């Protein structure tokens, strides 16, 4: 009973922190739009009238094509029920979907020596779980179940939606900042009436535009790291076996496959571990897509 309360308390704290981080991301986005209006149009209302619809359209397009984009980047294919290992994978995903009370996700496989997995989709009804062939070959049944439970938790917690939207927002912020940077460089922005009273505000707006992509990227990575902790906790609760996922993470940490990882670095946070790192442990860097694996294992074994 005590372990159940500890897990639920950790899940609650992670959810609260994620809400705060998402709010901060939204404020950065609003700040960029306002700065855009002040620098480029000298009129914030004109900027809002044009900037917000364009930004919303950009996010909507990214959202609409998110599943195809991720699966294409990973070069993933549907799992083959005639293959013994992939048939077991389908059964394991079905078991975890029943345990979680969610619809059965589509099951995909990525041909890669790396031990890894990810979930994507817009909502539980059209979600996808993809597991690498390396995971199928190298993980024991309880370890594979732990990985699948982790990914199922991402779906249950709507992390796949949060990840898709935040990727789009970060991309929009970077795009707006780049447009303004080159406009300022070539002297095309802010032409019009200026006086001493708005000079300070103009400098602040320019500094904010320069720093906004960095802040948004860091915020996005922070969201990703917190959601990994939450999925670990929920996954352990779902499978009733924290040790299964802990052992899988240990194998991921020590896994050093040859060859270039498949996929895009933009969607690296979707994986259970960053496929572009030579070692699974990212050592707590602020630029890390995932929290340190040692810390994740420690938390799981304390449950």
N, C-alpha and C positions, 0 to 999 in steps of 0.2 A: 504493500500500500504506500509506503514511504517513497519508493522509487517512482511510482506512478505520479505522485504529487510533485516530485522533483522535476520529472519530464514535463508535466503540464505547466509548471511554473516557468521553466526555461522557454517553452514554446510561447507562453504569454509575453515574456519580456522581449523575445526576439520579434514578435509581431508588433509590439509597441514601438520598438526602435526602428523597425522598417517603415512604419507610418511616418515617423519624424523625418527619416531620411528622404522618403518620397516627397514630403512636403517641402523640404529644403530644395530638392530638385525642381519642383514646380516654381518655387520662388526665383531660382536662377533663370529658368526659362522666361518668366514674366519680365525679369530684369533685363534680359537680353533684348526682348522685343521693345521695351521702353528706351533702352540705350540706342537701339537701331533707329527709332523714331527721332530721338534728339539729335543724333549725329547726321543721319542721312537726309531726313525730310525737314528738320527743324520744326516738326509738328508731330507730337506723339499720337494724336488722334488719327492722323492719316496713316501712320505706321501701323497702328492697331487695326485699322480698317482693312489694310492690305496684308500685313504680316501674319495676323492670327489665322485667317482663312488658309493662307498658303502653308503655314506650319501644321494646321490641322489636317490639310490634304496630304501633306508629306507623311505624317504619322499614320493616316488612314491607309495610304498605299503600302507603307511598310508592314502594317498590321495585316492587310489582305493577303500579301504574298509571303508572309513570314514562314509558314510551314514549308512551302516549296523551296524557299531560299535556303533555309537551314539544311534540309535534306539534300539539296543539290550541292551545297558547300561541303557536306560530309561525304558525298558520294555514297549515300546510304541506299539500300535496296530492301524490299519487303522480305521478311523472314520466310524461309522455305520449310514448310511443314514436313517435307519428305526427307529433310536432313535431320539426323537424330539429335544433334546438339541444339539446333534451332527449334526443333519441335519441343524439346524440354524448356527452352526459353519461352515459347508461346504459352506453355502450361503454367510456368512460374508467374508470368504476367497476368494470366487469367486468375490464378490463386490470389495474387495481391489486389487485383481489381475487386474481387469478391470481398476480401477482408476489409478493404477501404470503403466499400459501398459505391464505387465509381464505375462508370461504363468501361468496358474493355477497350484499352487504347490499341491503336494499330501498332504492330511490332515490326521494327526494322533492324537491319544488321549493317554495320559498317565494317568492311574488310580492312582490318588494321591489326597489327601485332600488339598494339598498345592496349592495356586493360583500361577500358573506359565505357561510359554510357552517358546518355543525355535524354531529356524529355523536351518536347516542343508541342506547340498547338495554341489555339486561341482560347479554348475552354475544354473541360473534361470530355465533352461529347465528341470532339474531333482531335483528341490528343494523340501523340505518338511517343513511344519509348523505343530508343535505339541503343543497341549494345554492340560493342566491337567483337570481332571473332577472337581477338586476344583474350577478352574476358570469358568467352565461352570455353576456350581451351584451358585457361589457367586457373579459373576459380572453381572451388568446390560448390556443391549445391547450396549449402547454407550461406556461403559468401555471395553467390550470384543472387540468391533471394534477398540478401541484405541490400545489394546494389539496386535491385528492382524496387524494393520497398522505399528506398531513398528517392528514386525517380518518381514513383507513384505519389510520394508526399509532395514533391514539387507541383504535381498536377492538382492534388487536393488543396494545397495552399495557394493556388492560382499564381505560383511563381512564374509559370510559362507566360502568362499574360503580362505580369509586371516586367519581366525581362524584355519582352517584345516592345512594349511601350517605352521603356527607358532607353533601349537601344535607339529607337526612333527619335526620342527627345534629344539624346546626346548628339545624334547625327544632325538634327536640325540646328542645335546651338552651334555646332562646329561650322555648319554651312553658312549661317548668318554671320558669324564672326569672321569667316574667311572673306565673304563678300565685302563687309565693312573694312577689313584690313586693306584689301586691294583698292577699294574706293578711296580710302584715306591716302594710300601710297601714291595714287595717281591724281589726287586732288579733286576727285569727283564727288566727295561727300561733304555735306554741311555747307555748301555754297548758298549764301543768302545772308540775311541780316544777322549780325552778331554784335554784341556789346560786351563791355567789361563784366557786366552782371552775370552773364552765362558762361564766361570763360572757364571758371572753376568747375561748373557742372559738366562742361564739355570734356575737360581733362578726366574727370571722374568716370564719365561714360566710356571714354576711350580705354582707360585702364580696366574697367569692368569687362569690356568686350574682349580684351586680350586675355584676361584671367578666367573668364566664364567657361571656355572649353576645358580648361584644366580642372576647375572645380566640379564641373558636371561629370567629367570622366572619373574623378576620384569618388564622387558620390555614387555613381553607377557601380563602381567596383566595391564600394562599401555595402551597397544593397546586395550585391552578389554574394559577398562573404557572409553577411548575416543570414541570407536565405539558405546557404549551405548548412550552417549550424542548425537552423530550424528543420531542414529536411532530414538531417542526421537524427535529430531528436524524434521527429514524427515517424521516420523510417524504422527506428529501433522499436518504437511503440507499436507500429503496425505489424512488424514481423515477430514481435515478442522475443527478439534475439539480438541485442546490441552487439554481441561478440561476432556475429556473422559479418556485419558491416565493418566492424573494427578490423577483422582479419583481412577483409577485402581491401581496405585502405592501406594496410601494411604491405600487401602485395603490390598495390599501385605505387606506393612510395619507393619500393625497391625495384620496380619494373623499369628496365632501360632498353626499350626496343630499338632496333635499327631502322633506318629509313626516315623519310620526312613525314611528319604527321599530316593527316588529311584534314581538310576543313579550313575555315576562316578564323583569324584571330579575333574578329569582331564578335563571333558567337562562342568563343572559348569559355566564357563564364557559364554557358549552358551545361557543360560537361561536369561529371562528378569530380574530375581533377583536370587541371589545365594540360591539354595534350601537347602544348608547345614548350613545356618545361622539360629539361633533361632529367630532372628528379621531381617526384610528386610533391615534395615539400617546398612551399614558396617562402618559408621563413618569415612570414609576417610583414612583408613589404607593403607599403601603402599602395603600390601599383599592382599588387597581386590580385588575380581574379578569384582566388580561393583562400580560405584561412589555412594556416599551417596544418598539415595532416597529423603531426604529432599531437597537436592540441585537440583535433577532432577525435582522434583515437582515445585520448585521455578522457574527454567528456563522455564518450560512449561507454567506456569501462567504469565510469563512476556512477552510471545509472543503476 
